Amino acid sequence: MKPKFVLSLDGGGSHLLIQLSMLACLEEDTCASTYDQFDMVAGSSSGGMIACLILGRAMSAAQIIQLIIQDKLLESMMAEHWTNRLLSKIQIRPKYTGASKSLALQKELGNLRLSSLNKQIFIPCFNLDRDQLEIFTNKSLVNFLLSEIADACTAAPAYFPPVQMEDGSWRIDGGVGMNNPGLGAYFHARQIWQNHPIKVLSIGSGWRSFAFDGFKARTYGGVQWSAKGIASVILREKMIANVKMTDKIIGEHVLYINQPLKDYNMPDHMDSANNPVYQHKAIAIGKSWYEQNRDRIKQWLPENHITLSS
């Protein structure tokens, strides 16, 4: 039986342009859109938004890049709350208003629902009412709007407020529990295509780096550790452990591509989308990653799937 191909995209805020740039290079190399190349798209946080755009509108990665750069999709989603502008050092509200993000996603995804998809989707979210991680798939009990799913899965705590969806439940970014959805997507694909081999191309958005002064850290309390980003450190280490576990469990069936952002002098903060310089830098990083991993991708893809030009 022919393999089924799964694309898995880590969360990463505005660093999603790195992932899209890699995919655009693959599209150019194969003369096939990302939509046509994969049977399932899984994504966490910003990766979930990409999944909704690819599968809902059959968009290519190159088209989504154009939507971000020329139409300024991310900037339109990131309207800063006025209280944060006044009290920049004390963030008493989410950094960005949720309304602008909701409107931008409604504009792009319209009335598309899960039932409208012709390919498989896998997006984690955290349900605040039920206190549990849940996964949006084609088989979800509620036929949610894709715009609501994209809105909820990008509701990163402290950056955006929670999103109340059609069923009345409030949800936030699923990256708090599954920022690397590759392994979960693999097992979900196994359930759907029991007689087919499953191959997963998993793309990260850059490892963040953190420097701590151990001597000063002796006096840190909860506020100081929070300010230094300890939650992000924990998230990164959970992701690294998950990537290693995924490789141990499914081995040659997964190809994971990711690198530290510090290698490229790229800022670690997750909301650099408002800076055109960093946007174009992210695109250049994606092209660099693709060139570095082109041979691995060529070896990983079977010859009868798509043919990379020499």
Buried (B, 14 or more C-beta within 10 A) or exposed (E): EEBBBBBBBBBBBBBBBBBBBBBBBBBBBBEBBBBEBBBBBBBBBBBBBBBBBBBBBBBBBBBBBBBBBEEBBBBBBBBBBEEBEEEEEEEEBBBBBBEBBBBBBBEBBBEBBBEEBEBBBBBBBBBBEEEEBBBBBBEBEEEBBBBBBBBBBBBBBEBBBBBBBEEEBBBBBBBBBBBBBBBBBBEBBBEBBEEBBBBBBBBBBBBBEEEEEEEEEEEBEEEEBEEBBBEBBEBBEBBEEBBEEBBEEBEEBBBBBBBEBBEBEBBBEBBBBEBEEBBEBBBBBBBBBBEEBBEEBBEBBEEEBBEBEE
